[in-house]
Amino acid sequence: FGKTWSNVDKSKHLFGVDISSYQSPVSWSKLSKQGIKYVICRAIGSSHGTWNGTTFVDGEGKLNMDSSLFSYVTNARARNIPVGTYYFATPLLDMSDNGSFTSAVQQATHYADILEAVFGKFQFGDIYPFVDFENYNDAQTKLTSDYAVGWIKKFKEVFEARIPTRLGLYTGYYFVQALNDFNDDPVITKMPLWIANYTYRDNPYENKMIQVGQWEVWIMWQYGDNVINP
């Protein structure tokens, strides 16, 4: 896919869904009837909670595998639906580690461990795996674009040394802007991009996708979070 719908061969465009335990139980027969061509499953729960300056407290599912991952992969495979995954990143766990990016190493290793437990040794599913980066610089977290870029690059380095495929980046247009387009870092902007930029329209072809930083192409556009109910 390209930067805009106008330069996309719409006959080759595939619709998919992003699912996690929040959508459980999923009606797989309903998804098939809706023409879904692939599913992307959350591999790990998010860490939304209260930031106390050092870590999250009372966060949901922090660093825990999504409870529905195994069943979703099993059901998708049983119906010959290509399946991929994403890992919700938590870089704020080690912002004071002087650039060693300890949590990036730990979380990339954790993601690789999860994929191998689900799919088998060196396996990752049918679609690029993605690191989901939805953190930004504000008065509370004080996350800088330099730290975000370094963290993602370290995660990518460790993960790709374990799993023989390219790691993609899943993020929102808002976060790209808030983090200075990830400093236009050439390593980051060559990662396969799954961009969230919501329009909430049933027909995304009516909309033109905005250019995202210095990415030349994006491979998936998440244009809503309630368009299809699984």
Disulfide bonds with the S-S distance in Angstrom:
none
